Amino acid sequence: MELRQLKHFCALLQYGSFTRAAAKLNIAQPALSQSIKRLETSLGVMLVQRQARKQTSAITPTAEGKVLQQHAELILKQVTQAQNHLREMAALSRGEVRVAVPGMLGSFYLPSRLMAFRHQYTDLKLSLFEGGTRDALRMLEQQEVDIAIITTSDLKPEFDSCVLINEEIVVAAAHDHPLSAQQQVSLPELFEHELVMFKPGYYHREWILSRANALGLTPKIAFETNLINLIKQVVQQGFAAATLLKMVIQPHDNINTISLDPPVFVELHIAWKKHRPLSQADQAFVDFLLRNR
């Protein structure tokens, strides 16, 4: 059974006659007939119902033909996808990079790097999906994206990955907040104060809740939002403290950052599925980020 024979078989069923199918395939009708006959012989079954010359009814598949049609269409589709993938890999003049990133990286770490990448690779399309770490993990698992930036704890055997950054998680508090008087803050001390937290689906929330649970404590959650700028405004005005990646707090934010005791760091990885090799466009993006960490 050859790909060419499967292509001939699908065309025959699509166009309903040897004459029309042969014309669409740009081959002689006897050649098409022989191709189908050899396919049937190799499989040991009849694949199509052949009508008498005087009849004008369209050719129809047998029960075995219907089964083969389902498989053949899927095989030919996958071959086409493979060919398109290889063409994209052959030249960076085409292609799309689909990447899922956590909100804090998408807002504070990646923008300048994405613009620099786009400036260097002007013909590549960048599709950025920003959300919680659980969103990024789910999209990678379901192949909605080609690349995701995830935490070490999210790495799985079916992923390949490279370390991107190792960033400190700090306590963010207003200058007149009680925690700002300390050099370091322990988790029990942090949980004595009201907190603004991300909604479910974010690593930071899961991390806080798991630490509190281990200590037998309940965090005082005063605000919940995924909007980082809103979190910073709440903190700046002294309504609550927060834990954020250190990169998020800028000098103009007028917010103190205090290390935890002991200090806590989160390692973030660029990850992709092992069984789905990176296209040349994806590889160019990964290499670019690693060069510009």
N, C-alpha and C positions, 0 to 999 in steps of 0.2 A: 504494500500500500504506500503510494507516494503522494507528496503534497500536490503535485500536478494533477493526479487522478482525483484527489478530493476536490480540488478547484473545479475540475471538469464536472464532477458529479453535482456539486452545489449549483453550478451555473445551469446544468440541465434541468434541475428541479425549479430553479428560479424562473427560467424562461419558458419551460413547459414543452419544448420540442428540441430535437437534435438540430434542426435547421437554424432556429433562432439562437440557440446556445452556441453553436459553432460560429455563427456570424459575430456574436458578441465576444467570443474568445479569439476571433481572428484565426481560426484553424479550419481545415476541411471537415465536412460532416463525417466522412468515413473514418477520419482520424479520431474524432470524438467518440464515435460508436465503438471503435476498437479499444479506446482508452477505458470506457465504461465496462466493456466486456471483459477486459483483462482484470479490472478491479473486482468484478463479480467472481471471476474464476479464482483469483487469489484468496477471496474471502469464503468461497464455497456457497454463496447465496445469491438469489436474485434481488436486485436492488430497486428496479423500476418495472412498472407494468408497461410493456410495449404494445401499442395499439396497431391494428391492421392498417395498411396503407390508405384504405378508403375512409377510415375514420379520422375525424379531425379533433377528437378530444385530446386534452393536454395529457402529457405523460405524468403519471402519479407514482409516488414511491410505494414499495411494498412495506410490510411491517418492519422488515430488516432495514429497508432503505430509510425509514423514518428515524430509526435508532442511529444509523450511521450519520444521517444529516445533522442531528443534534451535536454529535461529537465533532464532525467535520467543520461545522460552522464555528465552534469554539476553538478548534485547533487553528483554523485559518485566521481567526481574530487574534489569537495569541501570537501567531507568526508575524502578523502585521504590526502588532504592538512592539514586538522584539525588533523588527526592522526600523520602526520609528525611533525607538530608544537608542539603537546603535547609530542612527544618523545624527541624533542629537549629541551623542558622545564623540562623534567624529569631528565636530566643529562647535565652538562656543558661539557661533552666530545665531543659534537657536536654543531654546530651552527655557525651563521655568524651575525656579527653586522655591519649594513650598516648605516653610519652616514654622514650627510652633514654639513660642517662647513664653516664659513667665512674665507677668506684668511689669515687675520692677526692672528686669533686663530690657524688656521691650521699650520702656519709657526712658531709662537712664543710661544704659550701657550700649545698646545696639544702634540707636539712631545715627550717630556720626559714622559708625562702621558700615552701616547699610548704605549710606549715601556715598561713601568712598568706594564700596564695592560696585555700586551702580555706575559710578563715574568711570571705573576701570572696565566694566563689562556692560557696555551700553545696550547690547542687543538681548541681554538676558532679562527675563521677567522675575521679579521678586514678589512672592505672596507671603505676607507675614500674618500669622494667626496668634493673637495675644490673649492670654487668659490665665487661669490658675495652672499650677503644675500638674494637677490631675487632668485638666483639659489637654495639656501638651502630651501627656503620657497616653491618654485615650486616642488622640488623633494619630499618634505614631503607631500604636498597636493596630488600629483599624486602617492604616495606610491612607489616611486623609491628608497626611503630609509626608514628605520624604525625610525630613530632619526635625528633631526636637531637642530643645535644651531642657534637661531634666536633672534632678538631684541624684546623688550617689545611691540613695535608698531605692530609687525607681529603676535602677539598672537591672536588666534581666538577661538570661543566657542567650536569648535570641537577638540581642542588640550588639552592635559594634559601637564603640564610643571613644572619645578623646576628652581629656579634662580641658575645660575652657577657663574657668576662674575658680579661685578659692576665696570667698568673700566673708568678712566678719558680720555676724548678726549683732547689732547694737541696740541699746535702749535709746529711744528718742524722747526727749522731754523738754518742756519749756524752761527758760532760764530760771524762773522763779518756782519751778516744781521742786518738791522736796528731794526727789532723786538726783537732781542736778548738783546737789551739794556733795555727792559721793563720787569717788574715783572709779569704783566698780559697784555693780548691783548683783546681788544673788537672786536666784529665782524666787525663793520665799519672800524676799523683800519686794520684788517686782509685783508679786501677786497680792500684796497688801494694797495696791493702788488700782484705780480704774484704768481700763485699757481700751484702746480702739483697735479693732482687729479686722482682718480680712474675713469674708464670708466663707462657708464651707467650699472645699475644692482647692484651697491654697495651702502650700507647704507650711507657710509660717503659722497658720492657724492650727494645723495638725500638730506641728512641733510644740507650740505653746500648750495645747490641750494634753498632749502626751506627757510633757514634763510636769504639768500640774497634777495629772492623775497619778504619776509615779510618786509625787510628794503628798498625795492625799489632800490636795488643795483644790479650790474652785476659783478660777479667774473671775475678776469683776469686769465683765464685758459691758462697757458703757455705750460704745458705738460699734457698728458693723458696716463696713463699706469696702468695695474693691477699688475705689478711686484714690490713687496715691496722693494726689494733691489735696484732696479733702482730708485724708488722714493727717497730712502735715499741717493743715490749717487747724484741725482739732487739737493737735499736739502743741502747736505754736501758741494758741490761746489758753493753754493750761487746763483744758477740760479733761485730758487723759494722756497717758503715756502710750508708747507703741514699741514694738520690736520691728526693725527694718534692716535691710542690707545697708551697710555703711555708705555705699556709693549713692544712695538715694538722697541723703542729706547734703545739700549744697550750702556754701557759706552765706548766701543771701537768705536762706530759710529762717535764720534766727532761731535755730533749734540746737540744743545740746545733744551730743552723742556720748553715751557712757557704755563702756565695755561690761559685759556680763562677767560674773565671777563663779567659775572660771570662764575665760573667753570662749566664745562659740563661733565656729566657722562652718559655712556650708559650701560644699564642693559641687559645682555645676558642670555637666558634661554635654557635649554635642553627641547625639546618638542617632542611629539609623538601624533599620532591619538588616540582619546578616544575609537573609535569603534574597534581598532586593538590593543588589549592588548600587552604589551611588553612580548617577550619571556624571558626565564630565562637568556639567554645570553645577551639580551638587558638590562634587569634589572641589571645584574651584572655590565655592563659597566656604566650605569647611577649611580649606587651606588658607584662605584669606583671613578668616577669623582667628585661626591659630597663629598666623604671623602677626596679627594686630591685637593680641591679648593685652 
